[in-house]
Amino acid sequence: HHPAVAFCMDHAASRTRALVRVRAEAARVMEASASSASSSSLAPRAVLLTGGSRGYGRALAEEFCCEAAAAGRVLRVALISRDAAGLAATEASALAASKAENASADVQCKSFSADLSAPQETEAVVEPALMYLQEALASFKSSPDSKAELILVHNAGSLGRLAYAADLNATETAAAMALNVTGPAVLTQAFLRRFGSQAKQP
């Protein structure tokens, strides 16, 4: 009954790039996460995906859902972003994609609006998403294959203002570090505190 845990670190692809390239990269990340989880190909899967409101994050959500639908895998995805409208669009497109692949697929997405740019508040703002995943894992225990996969994808990120280092001020540097470095580290710590004791590391 122990879920395997995989971590993926990626930042948002430029929206000016071709969607096919984004999807190809999304598929590569999924293959890497599945490989590191090292469990049955049909094991139920729970995913926490940050930066899920657009671009690369949306493509990842759609790929996770399509893969699960095609394989007959049970899937629960928690989407996090500060863009509530974008999250709703991602949730709708990902579920539509899964239904197009397999109308009877047991695939669900749920959106959680949260701002990850303030690391000191990260654990509190993601608590609803962590609870959703905990409930998903509990429901998986009745599955014929109870060796679940639990995946955390750090996709939220921003380059901020593009400039030479000497032209950036302390506030801009601190904001970039908070969102791109400290925030993911704090979220990973919260994730491990919640699920680490249940997990069998790959």
C-alpha positions in Angstrom: 0.0 0.0 0.0 3.0 2.3 -0.2 3.0 4.8 -3.1 6.1 5.3 -5.1 7.2 9.0 -5.2 8.7 10.8 -8.1 9.8 14.4 -8.4 10.1 16.5 -11.6 11.6 20.0 -11.8 10.7 22.0 -14.9 9.8 25.5 -15.8 7.1 26.9 -18.2 7.9 26.6 -21.9 7.7 29.8 -23.8 4.2 30.4 -25.2 5.8 31.5 -28.5 7.1 28.0 -29.2 5.1 25.5 -31.2 2.6 23.5 -29.2 4.0 20.3 -30.6 7.3 21.0 -29.0 5.6 21.7 -25.7 3.7 18.4 -25.9 6.8 16.4 -26.8 8.6 17.8 -23.8 5.6 17.1 -21.6 5.7 13.5 -22.8 9.4 13.3 -22.0 8.8 14.5 -18.4 6.0 12.0 -18.0 8.2 9.1 -19.2 10.9 10.2 -16.7 8.5 10.3 -13.8 7.1 6.9 -14.7 10.6 5.4 -15.0 11.6 6.8 -11.6 8.4 5.6 -9.9 9.3 2.0 -11.1 5.8 0.5 -10.5 3.2 -1.3 -12.5 2.2 0.4 -15.8 -1.4 0.4 -14.6 -0.8 1.6 -11.1 -3.2 4.3 -9.9 -1.5 7.7 -10.0 -1.9 11.0 -8.1 -0.2 14.1 -9.4 0.4 17.5 -7.9 1.2 19.9 -10.8 2.1 23.6 -10.1 1.9 26.2 -12.8 -1.0 24.4 -14.3 -2.9 27.3 -15.8 -1.3 27.6 -19.2 1.5 26.6 -21.6 3.7 23.8 -20.5 1.6 23.2 -17.4 -1.6 22.8 -19.4 0.1 20.5 -21.9 1.4 18.3 -19.0 -2.0 18.1 -17.5 -3.5 17.0 -20.8 -0.7 14.5 -21.4 -1.1 12.9 -17.9 -4.9 12.6 -18.5 -4.6 11.2 -22.0 -2.0 8.7 -21.0 -4.1 7.5 -18.1 -7.3 7.2 -20.2 -5.5 5.3 -23.0 -3.9 2.9 -20.5 -7.0 2.5 -18.3 -5.1 4.0 -15.3 -6.9 5.6 -12.4 -5.7 9.2 -12.2 -6.2 12.1 -9.8 -4.5 15.5 -10.7 -4.3 18.5 -8.4 -3.6 21.6 -10.4 -2.1 24.7 -8.7 -1.7 28.2 -10.0 -2.6 31.8 -8.9 -4.6 32.1 -12.2 -8.0 30.6 -11.3 -9.5 31.2 -14.7 -6.5 29.6 -16.4 -6.8 26.6 -14.0 -10.5 26.1 -14.9 -9.6 26.1 -18.6 -6.8 23.6 -18.1 -9.1 21.4 -16.0 -11.7 21.4 -18.7 -9.3 20.8 -21.6 -7.5 18.0 -19.8 -10.7 16.2 -18.9 -12.1 16.6 -22.4 -8.9 15.2 -23.8 -9.1 12.1 -21.6 -12.8 11.5 -22.5 -11.9 11.8 -26.2 -9.3 9.0 -25.6 -11.6 6.9 -23.4 -15.1 7.9 -22.5 -15.2 5.6 -19.4 -11.8 6.7 -18.1 -11.5 7.1 -14.3 -9.6 10.4 -14.6 -10.2 13.5 -12.4 -8.6 16.9 -12.1 -9.2 19.5 -9.4 -8.0 23.1 -9.4 -6.5 24.9 -6.4 -5.8 28.6 -6.7 -2.7 29.4 -4.7 0.2 31.9 -5.0 3.6 30.1 -4.5 5.7 33.3 -4.6 5.6 33.7 -0.8 7.5 30.6 0.5 6.6 31.3 4.1 2.9 30.8 3.2 3.4 27.9 0.7 2.5 25.0 3.1 -0.7 26.7 4.2 -1.9 27.6 0.7 -1.3 24.2 -0.7 -3.0 22.3 2.2 -6.2 21.7 0.3 -4.3 20.2 -2.6 -2.3 18.0 -0.3 -5.6 16.8 1.4 -7.0 16.0 -2.0 -4.0 13.8 -2.9 -4.2 12.1 0.6 -7.8 11.3 0.0 -7.0 10.0 -3.5 -4.3 7.7 -2.1 -6.7 6.4 0.5 -9.2 5.6 -2.3 -6.5 3.7 -4.3 -6.1 1.1 -1.5 -9.2 -0.7 -2.9 -7.6 -0.9 -6.3 -6.5 -4.4 -7.6 -3.0 -2.8 -8.0 -2.5 -0.8 -4.7 1.1 0.2 -5.5 0.2 3.7 -6.3 2.4 6.4 -7.9 2.6 9.8 -6.3 4.2 12.5 -8.5 5.1 16.1 -7.7 5.8 18.3 -10.8 7.4 21.8 -10.1 6.3 23.7 -13.2 5.5 27.1 -11.7 8.2 29.6 -12.4 9.1 32.9 -14.0 12.2 34.5 -15.5 11.0 37.9 -14.3 12.5 40.9 -16.0 15.3 40.0 -18.5 18.3 42.2 -17.8 22.0 42.1 -16.9 22.6 41.1 -13.3 23.9 44.5 -12.5 20.7 46.1 -13.6 18.4 44.0 -11.4 17.5 45.3 -8.0 17.4 43.4 -4.7 13.6 43.1 -4.8 13.5 41.6 -8.2 16.3 39.1 -7.3 14.5 38.1 -4.1 11.2 37.6 -5.9 12.9 35.4 -8.6 14.6 33.2 -5.9 11.4 32.9 -3.9 9.3 31.6 -6.8 11.9 29.6 -8.6 14.1 28.2 -5.8 12.8 28.6 -2.3 9.1 28.0 -3.1 9.7 24.6 -4.8 12.0 23.6 -1.9 9.4 24.5 0.7 6.6 22.7 -1.3 8.8 19.6 -1.5 9.3 19.7 2.2 5.6 20.0 2.9 5.0 17.1 0.4 7.5 14.9 2.1 6.1 15.7 5.6 2.7 14.7 4.4 3.5 11.6 2.4 7.1 10.6 3.1 6.2 8.1 5.9 3.8 6.3 3.5 6.2 6.1 0.6 8.6 3.4 -0.6 11.3 5.3 -2.4 12.1 4.0 -5.9 
